[in-house]
Amino acid sequence: MSIKKKNQSILLDIPFHFFSAVERVLQRTHKVDGVTLQVKRHEPKPIYKNKVFVKGLNPKTTKEGIVNYLEAKTGDEVLNVAFGRKKATALVTFKELTGLSVCLPIVFHTSKFFTVTFKM
C-alpha cells in the first residue's frame, strides 16, 4: 500500500492479488468517519506510448509466445520483446499501441497485483 498527499486529499493505493476483489471493492460505497471515499481503479500512465513492461512471466515463456499472446489480446503489432536480466520480465515494444486499455489488465495480471486508489 502506498500513501500520497495531494493538495488537501490523501491518496491510498492498495494492491490486490485478484481482479475479482478489485471489482467487489469498486461496487461498494466506502466511508470513513461519515465521509464517502472516492474509489477508482488505478491505471498508471505509460512513459512510452508504444512500450509495456511485463513481469511475473513463467521463466519458460518464449519471445514468440509473448508476441502471439499480446498481438491476439491487443490487436496491435509487436515489434520487439526484450527480456530483462531475470527471464520473468520483458519490455514489449509495439508498432502502435492502441489496445492499451485491453493490455493493462494483462500486465497487472502477470504481475499478480491489481491496484485501487482511495481518495480521502
Buried (B, 14 or more C-beta within 10 A) or exposed (E): EEEEEEEEEEBBBBBBEEEEEBEEBEEEEBEEEEEEBEBEBBEEEBEEEBBBBBBEBEEEBEBEEBBEBBBEEBEBEBEEBEBEEEEBBBBBBBEEBBBBEBBBBBBBBBBEBBBBBBEB
